[in-house]
């Protein structure tokens, strides 16, 4: 049985925009709205016009891995990967905490 104190602490953290793992949903939302939503949609639904995949409902580990790969130059550097070339600079300046915040926020999208 869950301890009521644990439940209350988690509820307070989420209400304040901070997840139990230290992610900040408000910061993740700000990044998403300013950087990601233009191509991936306001609700992470993706866009055929931009060939941008749906992010809502995607596994956090996958999103994190791809962002880290774009940031490190593992993805988005091949001249035949036009979409990757667009994504690579979007992720290039994201710090680790920003990626965690962003992934946490995307995880709230339905």
C-alpha positions in Angstrom: 0.0 0.0 0.0 1.3 3.4 -0.9 2.2 5.7 1.9 -0.1 8.8 1.8 2.9 11.0 2.3 4.6 9.7 -0.8 1.5 10.3 -2.8 1.2 13.8 -1.5 4.8 14.7 -2.2 4.5 13.4 -5.8 1.3 15.4 -6.2 2.9 18.6 -5.0 5.9 18.1 -7.3 3.7 17.6 -10.3 1.5 20.5 -9.4 4.7 22.7 -9.2 5.8 21.4 -12.6 8.7 19.3 -11.3 8.6 15.6 -11.8 9.9 13.0 -9.3 13.0 12.5 -11.4 13.9 16.2 -11.3 12.4 17.2 -14.7 10.7 20.5 -15.0 7.5 20.3 -17.1 7.2 24.0 -17.4 10.7 24.3 -18.8 10.0 21.4 -21.1 6.8 23.0 -22.3 8.6 26.3 -23.0 11.2 24.4 -25.1 8.6 22.4 -26.9 6.4 25.5 -27.7 9.4 27.6 -28.9 11.4 25.0 -30.8 9.4 21.8 -31.5 5.7 22.7 -32.0 6.2 24.5 -35.4 7.1 21.2 -37.1 5.8 18.5 -34.7 2.5 20.2 -33.9 1.1 22.0 -30.8 0.2 18.6 -29.3 3.1 16.6 -30.7 0.8 15.1 -33.4 3.4 15.4 -36.2 3.0 17.1 -39.5 3.0 15.6 -43.0 3.8 19.1 -44.4 7.1 19.1 -42.6 7.6 15.3 -42.7 7.8 15.6 -38.9 6.9 12.5 -36.9 4.4 12.3 -34.2 6.1 12.7 -30.8 3.0 12.3 -28.5 2.8 8.7 -27.3 6.4 8.0 -28.2 8.6 6.3 -25.5 10.8 8.7 -23.5 13.9 6.5 -23.9 13.5 6.7 -27.7 13.0 10.5 -27.8 16.0 11.0 -25.4 18.2 8.8 -27.5 17.3 10.6 -30.7 17.8 14.0 -29.3 21.2 12.9 -27.9 22.1 11.4 -31.3 21.2 14.7 -33.1 23.1 16.7 -30.5 26.2 14.6 -30.9 26.1 14.7 -34.7 25.4 11.0 -35.0 22.1 11.8 -36.8 21.4 14.7 -39.1 24.8 15.0 -40.8 24.2 12.8 -43.8 23.6 14.9 -46.9 20.8 12.6 -48.0 18.9 13.1 -44.7 17.1 16.4 -45.2 14.8 16.0 -42.2 17.8 15.1 -40.0 19.7 18.1 -41.2 16.8 20.3 -40.0 16.6 18.5 -36.6 20.3 18.5 -35.9 20.7 22.2 -35.2 17.5 22.2 -33.2 19.0 19.7 -30.7 22.6 20.9 -30.9 22.4 23.4 -28.0 20.1 21.4 -25.7 21.8 20.6 -22.4 21.1 17.3 -20.7 18.6 18.8 -18.3 16.7 20.6 -21.1 16.4 17.2 -22.9 15.1 15.6 -19.7 12.6 18.4 -19.3 11.5 18.3 -22.9 11.1 14.5 -22.9 9.1 14.7 -19.7 6.8 17.3 -21.2 6.3 15.3 -24.4 5.3 12.4 -22.2 2.3 14.4 -21.0 1.0 14.9 -24.6 -1.8 12.6 -25.7 
